[in-house]
Amino acid sequence: MAERYDVITIGGGIGGGALATVLARAGLSVLVLEKSTVFRDHVRGEWIAPWGVVELKTLGLYDVVVTAGGHHLSRHWPCDEDVPPDEALALATDLSALVPDVPGPLCIGHPALCQLFIEQAGTAGARVLRGVSDVHRCIGRAPTVTYRLDGVEQQARARLIVGADGRGSHVRKQLGIELHRDPTHHLFAGMLVDGADGWPADVQVVGSEGDVHYLAFPQGNGRVRLYLGYASEQSRRLAGANGPRAFLDAFRLRSVPGSEHLANARPAGPCNSFPNEDSWTTTPYTDGAVLIGDAAGSNDPIIGQGLSITLRDVRLVRDILLAEREWTPQIFEPYAQERAERMRRLRFSASIVSTLNNEFGPVAHERRRRARERQLQDPMLLLPAFAALLGPDNVPAEAFDESTRDRLFAA
């Protein structure tokens, strides 16, 4: 006999674990199916934007994240090879003043956050199964999931199945929901490091120098998540056993005060590279199922919106399910419309930042210099980038119009 639940989440990471937690707290019966037995560092998002922190608070998950080690950043250094280091320090952005009652972006290790949320789901009353394999879904008026656990095939039914199984979502593929993609613009590499005790624990830095785009996000106690953006043509740049050393050497930066503390840190996780691109779905739901997080499409990681996007998805889907008695596909149309516009705006923001910071050579250098001059003359041209901090719906719609791009990058 198949067990029956209100909701089955396929995937127990950030989205699946958070949604299972808030639904179970509201009294729904929830089954979480997670394939991993241990969450590992695969170089995923570990920076929650201030607007994402608002979502975390709205979901009632903020306090547990901070208690588990969530670390706020209060300053941003706008470093660049054309900006003298002392000027970058003088122009530091106060990240704690951007969004009311939010002390700045929140950083926490991705595996730790996944583990926290799946534990919270179990504590809230959801049934959590890990080490699950061979998951198959039969979608319709009585959605059914078959899966294998400890070598035994089992079956469960639910009113709704939630696909929260990441970018390569098997749920999305089985549902036949099309995923649209932009061409890859560049490559991005990340690595977690320890021993960067000399780096200010409250300072994030983002900028470009030579042929790299660099980003650093402290997590406290000398631990920092570092990222490098570089040209797609250099696909072997960080390959092989010497990759971590080459990665750290790239952080010996003239434009960043104290960058030697980053370059001299020691690896605390893998050095992985991945293509930066956007993906999206136009209709992230069907009869008996809905997609959240990366399963429904992801933003170019260059602006670090993945966790905030997922938390917004969780909040919207939770509110819909708790407000509606009949869970027909149509109830998710407002979610689909809001998400489509949200992702469109963030695609625009990511493309602006990519052109500014992750293209190299004399032409790109001159374009970046001109663009920065224009941003000083017209603050409206800063808004696409600030959307990554404030949230895409907290910035005027005209900031995401092609005329903004034309004014910023016109020869």
C-alpha positions, 0 to 999 in steps of 0.5 A: 500500500502506498503511503499518502502525504499532502506534499512530496518534495524530491530533493532535500537541499535548500529549496526542498528542505526549507519548503518541507519545514514551513509546510510541516510547521503549518500542519501539512504531511510532507515526505522528503526524498533526498538522494545524498546521505551527506551534503558535500561542497560542490561549489554552490551559492553561499551568499544570501542577498539582503532581499533574500534575508528578508525572505528568510525572515518571512519564512521564520528560518532566519534565527536558526541560520544565524544560530548555525553560523550565518555570518553577515557582511557590512562593507563592500569594497568596489575595487578595480584595476582602474581604481586606486586602492585607497579610493576603493576603501573611501568609496566602500558601500555600507551594506547594513544600510540598504534594506531595513532590519537587515545587517547586510548579506548573509553567508553560510556554507552550502552543505551546512545550510542544506543539512540545517534545513533538512534537519529542521524539516524532520524536527517540524514533523516531515518524514525525511528519507536519505539515500533514495534512488531510482525515483520515478513519478506518475503525475496526475490527479493522484500523483505517485512516486516510486523510489528505492531505499535500502534496495527495496522499492517503495511507493508514496502518493501525495496531493502535490509533488515538488521538484526541488532537485537542482539544475539537472532536475529529473522531475522537470525532465519527466514532466516534460517542462522545457528549460530555456538557456542563454549561451555560456558567457564565461567560466566561473570557479570557486573555492572555500579557503581557511586561514585568511585571518588577516582579511576583514571578516565583515568585508566583501570585495568584487572587481576586475584586474588583468584577465580575471573577475574576482569575488571574496565573501567571508564566512567568519573565523578566517574562512572565505568563499572565493570566486574567479571569473575568466574567459571561456577560452581558458577552460584549462586554466585551473585544471589538474592538481595545480588548479588550487594553487593557480586559483589562489595565485590569481588573488595576488591583486594590486587593486585589493588591499590585503589580498595577500591574506586571500592568496596565502590562505589554504584550500578547505574544499574543491576548486571547481569551474562551471559555465556561467549562463541563465536558464528558465522555464515559462511554466514551472508547474503542471497537473500535480507538480510544481518546480522550485529553485534551480529545477525551475531555472537558474540565474547566472551565478555572477551576481549570486542570486541562487539562494535568494531566488530559491527562498522567494520560490519557497515563500510563494509556493508555501503561501499558495498552498496554505491559501488554497483548498483545491490544489489545481494547476491554475493556482500556481499561475501567479507564481509562474508570472512573478518568477518569469519577470523576476528571472528576466530582470535578474538575467538583465542584471547578470548580463550587465555585470558580466559585460562590465566585469567579466570581459577582458582586453583593451576594448573591454577595459576601455568600455568598463572605464567609460561605463563607470564614468557614466554611472557616476553621472547618471545613478540610474545606470547603477540600478541593474547591479543594485538589484542584486542587493535590493531585489529585482522588484525593488528597483524601477522597471525601466532599469531593466530596459534595453535603453539602459544597456545602450546608455551604459555601453554606447561607444 
